[in-house]
Amino acid sequence: MKQPKGWHNIKLAPREKLLMFGANALTNSELLALFLRTGARGIHVMQYAESLMDRFGSLHQVICADRQALCSVKGMGVSKYTQLQAIGEMAQRFYSSHMMREDALTSPEITHGYLRLLLANREREVFMVLFLDNQHRLIKHQEMFQGTVNSVEVHPREILREALKINAAAIILAHNHPSGSAVPSRADREVTDLVVKACMFLDIRVLDHMVIGAGEYVSFAEKGWL
């Protein structure tokens, strides 16, 4: 939808703004307010949405926050909590459905968005593998290994065993950095090389290794490291 000059200066309620200018015209707080529908006692829904954004740091962290953290906020009852949980699940299924229909290599933004939903808010390192068919469409994702706040032990043979079981032709590796920085460590580079070499013997391609940080990611494929 074409947006007129100066649209961002027009003061409208989120619903009216969406109808006039499209959903992409809304700020994160306005999107959140639309889903919440009401604020807390004495607090307008927009003010309430903005306070949630300030408290948790981002829309993603609001949606991914656990029940105890969210429900400690004034006015955040079971109804609002379940709405936010449903939004997160809907987003995950949206990305999953796209990846099951499309080549993961031609949709890196979809792949990154999907992995960010799965990994960005985890407190410990998690090593995940996306298993793909011969057209690079998603068969399934699986958390293969879990570690500490700054490391995770990876066993290539376990990845190969799962890939053979479901007849995967290619894989994408991914893990998170709870510290927030997506810069790969030396250990990240070394384990990637090990997995690539192990997969070569079974003619399984490693298409990428994505490291997910806080609002950023590093793709080994984009860096030319694969």
Secondary structure, DSSP 4 states (H G I P E B T S, - for coil): ----TTGGG----HHHHHHHH-GGGS-HHHHHHHHH---BTTB-HHHHHHHHHHHHSSHHHHHH--HHHHHTSTT--HHHHHHHHHHHHHHHHHHHHHHHHS-GGG-HHHHHHHHHHHHTT-SS-EEEEEEE-TTS-EEEEEEEEE--SS-----HHHHHHHHHHTT-SEEEEEEE-TTS--PPPHHHHHHHHHHHHHHHTTT-EEEEEEEE-SS-EEEHHHHT--
